[in-house]
Amino acid sequence: MGHQPKPPTEATIAANREAAALYDMANRQDFTDSRRGLITELPGNVLADSDGSVVFDPHDFDFISDDAPSPDSVEPSLWRQSQLIKQGGLYKVTDGVHQVRNNDIANLTVVEGDDGLIVIDCMAGVESACQGIDLIREHVSDKPVAAVIYTHTHTHIDHYGGVKGVVDPDDVASGKVPIIAPGHQFDKYAIGENVVAGNAMARRSFYAFGGLLDHNAHGAVTCGIGIAATRGPAVSYISPTDLITETGVRREIAGIEFEFLYAPDTEAPEEMHIWIPQLRTLTCAENANHSLHNIQTLRGARTRDARNFARYLDETLERWGDEVEVHWGPHTWPVWGNADVVAFVESQRDAYKYIHDQSLRLANKGYTPLEAAEVIELPEELRRNWANRGYHGTLHHDVRAVFTKELGMWDGDPVSLHPHPPVESAKRFVEFAGSDAILAEGRRAFDAADYRWAVEILHKLVFAQPDNKEARELQADAYEQMGYQAEGPQWRGIFLSAALELREGPQPAPYVTASHDTILGMPIDILFDYVAIHVVGEKAADADIRIDLDFTDLDERWTMRLARGVLNARRGASSTAQTTVSGPKAALVGVLLQPGSATRLSVVGTVTITGDGTALDRLAAVLDEFDPSFPIVTP
């Protein structure tokens, strides 16, 4: 980046030193556990894609020294967690279970069976997954992959994105290697939202996970649950072949029995816990981690049910709590020993239930979400447990999320029911107060270390006068100090990315999450949903476009109609279609997303077009395009 970050102020330095006194810094058990079972560290070379571009550089976080005190520009709890996470390599969890950790945001877990390997979650990208399985084959076993298990879905590419790095799609298609996953509609959740709302989610995630920041003590310092240093991985996808839809289901794979606890509407719409009785090992997927999780993600996704987190964690203890000896997860490091595993899961369970119950208690007393978030604190025993610190979700935004889940988007205050949009509100505010007065108040607030008020008051001026360089610079300075003080790495990433945008303008997206595999893997009904959100309603208000699509490789026919600004699709052919396009799904995806390409595809014989081909041109004329680098903190 062109602009050099500014140093922490004396107020920030003092705030971070005061924060350190709140934590149990003398407790070093996590440092022992995170290194336990190390077989080999990650190779020192970078991972690159097929074009030679760097995907992962293991040296990105060399600045995080193992034993150095936290820099003044990093909140001490976050620095401690980053020291734990930067350690990458191949680890033995217990006999028969190994993990590759921290060459990606998520872990690759492999269970060795009698005659095959069972891979549980596959990291975010093919490159990291390939490196992980290579380490397994070199140091543990070269048995073939007998099955792949996805623990959960939704927009979580870090658990399925690397699947083609560990298994050949032909082996899945032939039935040789099953892919086991939870739920009735895994494809819908795994792919649909990741693509349909993917442009907005991706932009927000680049802010939250520091994807636009340099890796240093003034920028990105891990994402709290993984290294998140990948840039532009190859994201693959293969649909599950075996869906787990109820608790108690068992599967025997390569001589190992797996028992599943179906836990929907928790950290993901479809999620499951896995018990391996032969090995006395357990994973609660992302419902139990060395971090408080999100009840509402900052990148954007459906709000989760905090009560369900607690409910299914308790059911897990009820079923297997007396027997379990090891808990491992798709992020961070394991927990060993029955007493410690039970205590770990109980503490996570109680943290989520406390957040749920206390949020609704205050809601019923008339508190708004922000008011409740300002006063709710976890009890001392829960707060001082490192696994309940806010390295992914934070207590503040999780409380607000409970309100959203249970009461909806309105906070109950009439003033927020029909406000002016940000720019119009800002213009009126600046006209009333005066730009000089707002700037002076912003500077006073910054000098007083009231950074929250500084960014709030200056937001009005920046939105009313986006070319006001002095206002932008001052607001950037305030956001930067808020980032330095944030324990939550996503809050840090958002605040520091906001400062970057204010100083240098919107930064280009490093990559897009809507990969070729995920788009092609969309169920056909979701594919039409994806096209529908591109329709410019006002342009299409008077349109009448009727197109039939014949998916020849799937033996499915669909009819699509665009009228009154709305695109609808149904199974079956229509007698009133203006044109019909026939071809394999891969080709028809291209036609739907870029209707202007249909003629070229028909010329080369990839698709066949009958009827009035201008219908496709008329469709193309009313479809919108999405900028993956839209502004966040400026109008």
Secondary structure, 3 states (H helix, E strand, C coil): CCCCCCCCCHHHHHHHHHHHCCCCCCCCHHHHHHHCCEEEECCCCCEECCCCCEEECCCCCCCCCCCCCCCCCCCHHHHHHHHHHCCCEEEEEECCEEEEECCCCCCEEEEECCCCEEEEEECCCHHHHHHHHHHHHHHCCCCCEEEEECCECCCCHHHCCCHHHCCCHHHHHCCCCCEEEECCCHHHHHHHHHHHCHHHHHHHHHHHCCCCCCCCCCCCCCCCCCCCCCCCCCCCCCCCCEEECCCCCEEEECCEEEEEEECCCCCCCCEEEEEECCCCEEECHHHCCCCCCCCCCCCCCCCCCHHHHHHHHHHHHHHHCCCCCEECCCCCCCEECHHHHHHHHHHHHHHHHHHHHHHHHHHHCCCCHHHHHHHCCCCHHHHCCHHHCCCCCCHHHHHHHHHHHHHCCCCCCHHHCCCCCHHHHHHHHHHHHCHHHHHHHHHHHHHCCCHHHHHHHHHHHHHHCCCCHHHHHHHHHHHHHHHHHCCCHHHHHHHHHHHHHHHHCCCCCCCCCCCHHHHHCCCHHHHHHHHHCCECCCCCCCCEEEEEEEECCCCEEEEEEEECCEEEEEECCCCCCCEEEEECHHHHHHHHHCHHHHHHHHHCCCCEEEECCHHHHHHHCCECCCCCCCCCCCC
